[in-house]
Amino acid sequence: MNSKLLFFIATVLVCVNAEVYRSSDYEKEYPIRGLFSKRHPRDVTWDTRMGGGKVFGTLGQNDDGLFGKAGYNREIFNDDRGQLTGQAYGTRVLGPGGDSTNYGGRLDWANKNAQAAIDINRQIGGRSGMTASGSGVWDLDKNTHISAGGMVSKEFGHRRPDVGLQAEIRHEW
């Protein structure tokens, strides 16, 4: 008999006779999500250094469908000007209610007093959008602080953006 055929038959027998052992707390650890489903989420997350930045991703599934997320994150500078990081990302979701694909980019800046971010995204077959935000806290004197922040969000193709502003002066007596 051919050794490859013998190996194949032995592998099939091992797979057929394999038993799966579960702990007595299995149902508590992984509760039933649907009426007939006893699956638990099986997400695979990874990241690795590449090209001066980090490539990251997640693949997973749940009872609603399959999903995948991936991206690249890189620190552009980190010095007395603050810290600036950039990120490019994409997601794909497959489900019984339909599927979607999104991608975008993001810049984040921060220093000891302030922070700002801008995110531009696009959905394939859908709309594009942008969100920008910023906030900061500054000391006027040793007991008085002023904080201010704001955001603007715009879905392209619509007339008006969403805008939010806030400011506060705090004095500690």
Disulfide bonds with the S-S distance in Angstrom:
none
